[in-house]
Amino acid sequence: MLFLNRTLSENSDDMKHDKIEACGVPPQSEAPVTVDQFLCFALYSASLAMTKLYQSRLKPLGLTYPQYLVLLALWEKDNVTVSEIGARVQLDSGTLSQLLKRLEESGLISRRRDVGRDERKVLISLTEQGEALKIRAAGVPADMISVMDTPIEELSDLTVRVAALRQKLINAIP
């Protein structure tokens, strides 16, 4: 079980001097006592808070957070298979199928069989409306950064570190 062991500096407001350690098996005397000491809870609760922040910015665009992730992937690379999108945004096929259906019903994407190569595969493409939404959603990332009140360098470093942790966790799944 992973847990956080936090040692605060004399000035607890200065996060640069806080020491946070993630450990595999804690010594008995340092075992987590509260839910706040578990890394899994820190990641989970941060994810919930991040999603809530996004919701208020995405609702005027008519999007949910998972829909936004799919559109980000399509704005990055259009005309891809369902499985490519699923791998890119880490969504299972059941969740993704319903999400893509709603995006298609909203007129943001189109789904079609890959007749030229493999008819078993479904290609996902942005519509003109989906492309136009990219312009309307362009301010979302900058707005999110501004409300987090954290330097971009710190956010970038955290993104790299969390992505590396995610990959280690994926590799550890039996």
C-alpha positions as CSV (number, residue, x, y, z in Angstrom):
1,M,0.0,0.0,0.0
2,L,1.4,3.4,-1.0
3,F,1.3,6.2,1.5
4,L,2.5,9.7,1.9
5,N,4.9,10.7,4.6
6,R,5.0,14.5,4.9
7,T,7.7,16.3,6.9
8,L,6.9,20.0,7.1
9,S,9.6,22.6,7.2
10,E,9.5,25.3,9.9
11,N,7.4,27.5,7.5
12,S,4.6,25.1,6.4
13,D,3.4,27.7,3.9
14,D,6.6,27.2,1.8
15,M,5.8,24.0,-0.1
16,K,9.4,24.0,-1.6
17,H,10.7,22.9,1.8
18,D,8.1,20.2,2.4
19,K,9.3,16.6,2.0
20,I,6.8,14.2,0.6
21,E,7.8,10.5,0.3
22,A,5.9,7.7,-1.4
23,C,6.9,4.4,0.1
24,G,5.9,0.8,-0.8
25,V,5.8,-0.8,2.7
26,P,6.0,1.6,5.6
27,P,7.8,0.7,8.8
28,Q,5.2,-0.1,11.5
29,S,5.7,3.2,13.3
30,E,5.3,5.2,10.1
31,A,2.2,3.4,8.7
32,P,-0.5,5.8,7.4
33,V,-3.0,6.7,10.1
34,T,-5.3,8.9,8.1
35,V,-6.7,8.7,4.6
36,D,-4.8,11.9,3.7
37,Q,-1.5,10.0,4.1
38,F,-2.3,7.6,1.3
39,L,-1.0,8.4,-2.2
40,C,-4.0,6.7,-3.8
41,F,-6.3,9.2,-2.0
42,A,-4.2,12.2,-2.9
43,L,-4.4,11.2,-6.6
44,Y,-8.0,10.3,-6.5
45,S,-9.1,13.5,-4.7
46,A,-6.9,15.6,-7.0
47,S,-8.6,14.0,-10.0
48,L,-12.0,14.7,-8.6
49,A,-11.1,18.4,-7.9
50,M,-9.6,18.8,-11.4
51,T,-12.7,17.3,-13.0
52,K,-15.0,19.7,-11.1
53,L,-12.9,22.6,-12.2
54,Y,-13.1,21.5,-15.8
55,Q,-16.9,20.9,-15.6
56,S,-17.7,24.6,-15.0
57,R,-15.6,25.5,-18.1
58,L,-16.9,22.7,-20.3
59,K,-20.6,23.0,-19.5
60,P,-21.0,26.2,-21.6
61,L,-19.4,24.2,-24.5
62,G,-21.9,21.3,-24.0
63,L,-19.1,18.9,-23.1
64,T,-18.3,16.5,-20.3
65,Y,-14.7,16.1,-19.2
66,P,-14.3,12.6,-20.9
67,Q,-15.8,14.1,-24.1
68,Y,-13.3,16.9,-23.9
69,L,-10.5,14.4,-23.6
70,V,-11.6,12.6,-26.7
71,L,-11.9,15.9,-28.7
72,L,-8.4,16.9,-27.5
73,A,-7.1,13.6,-28.9
74,L,-9.0,14.2,-32.2
75,W,-7.8,17.8,-32.4
76,E,-4.3,16.4,-32.0
77,K,-4.8,13.7,-34.6
78,D,-8.0,13.3,-36.6
79,N,-9.4,10.3,-38.5
80,V,-8.3,7.6,-36.1
81,T,-9.8,4.3,-35.0
82,V,-11.9,3.8,-31.9
83,S,-9.2,1.7,-30.4
84,E,-6.6,4.4,-31.0
85,I,-8.7,6.9,-29.2
86,G,-9.3,4.5,-26.4
87,A,-5.6,3.9,-25.9
88,R,-4.9,7.6,-26.2
89,V,-7.4,8.7,-23.5
90,Q,-7.3,5.5,-21.4
91,L,-11.0,4.7,-21.8
92,D,-12.4,1.2,-22.1
93,S,-14.5,0.3,-25.2
94,G,-17.8,0.2,-23.4
95,T,-17.4,3.7,-22.0
96,L,-15.9,5.0,-25.2
97,S,-18.7,3.6,-27.4
98,Q,-21.4,5.5,-25.5
99,L,-19.3,8.7,-25.4
100,L,-18.7,8.6,-29.2
101,K,-22.4,8.0,-29.8
102,R,-23.2,11.2,-27.8
103,L,-20.5,13.2,-29.6
104,E,-21.9,12.0,-33.0
105,E,-25.5,12.9,-32.0
106,S,-24.2,16.3,-31.0
107,G,-22.7,16.7,-34.6
108,L,-19.1,17.0,-33.4
109,I,-17.7,13.7,-34.9
110,S,-18.6,11.2,-37.5
111,R,-18.1,7.4,-37.4
112,R,-17.6,5.3,-40.5
113,R,-16.3,1.9,-41.4
114,D,-12.7,1.8,-42.8
115,V,-13.9,0.5,-46.2
116,G,-10.5,1.0,-47.8
117,R,-8.5,-1.1,-45.4
118,D,-10.4,-3.1,-42.8
119,E,-14.2,-2.9,-42.6
120,R,-14.1,-4.2,-39.0
121,K,-12.5,-1.0,-37.9
122,V,-14.5,2.2,-37.2
123,L,-12.8,5.5,-38.0
124,I,-13.6,8.6,-36.0
125,S,-13.3,12.0,-37.6
126,L,-14.2,15.6,-36.6
127,T,-17.0,17.3,-38.3
128,E,-16.8,21.0,-39.2
129,Q,-18.7,21.7,-36.0
130,G,-16.1,19.6,-34.1
131,E,-13.3,21.6,-35.7
132,A,-15.1,24.9,-34.9
133,L,-15.4,23.9,-31.2
134,K,-11.6,23.7,-31.0
135,I,-11.6,27.5,-31.4
136,R,-14.3,28.0,-28.7
137,A,-12.5,25.7,-26.3
138,A,-9.0,27.2,-26.9
139,G,-9.1,29.3,-23.7
140,V,-9.9,26.4,-21.4
141,P,-6.3,25.2,-20.7
142,A,-5.0,28.8,-20.0
143,D,-8.0,29.4,-17.7
144,M,-7.4,26.2,-15.8
145,I,-3.7,27.1,-15.3
146,S,-4.6,30.5,-14.0
147,V,-7.1,29.2,-11.4
148,M,-4.6,26.6,-10.1
149,D,-2.3,29.4,-8.9
150,T,0.8,27.2,-9.6
151,P,3.7,28.1,-11.8
152,I,3.6,26.5,-15.2
153,E,7.0,24.9,-14.7
154,E,5.7,23.2,-11.5
155,L,2.6,22.0,-13.4
156,S,4.7,20.7,-16.2
157,D,7.0,18.8,-13.9
158,L,4.0,17.4,-12.0
159,T,2.5,16.2,-15.3
160,V,5.7,14.4,-16.2
161,R,6.0,12.8,-12.8
162,V,2.3,11.7,-12.6
163,A,2.5,10.3,-16.2
164,A,5.6,8.3,-15.2
165,L,3.8,7.0,-12.1
166,R,0.8,6.1,-14.2
167,Q,3.0,4.0,-16.5
168,K,4.6,2.2,-13.6
169,L,1.2,1.4,-12.2
170,I,0.0,0.1,-15.6
171,N,3.1,-2.0,-15.8
172,A,2.4,-3.5,-12.3
173,I,-1.1,-4.6,-13.2
174,P,-1.1,-8.4,-13.5
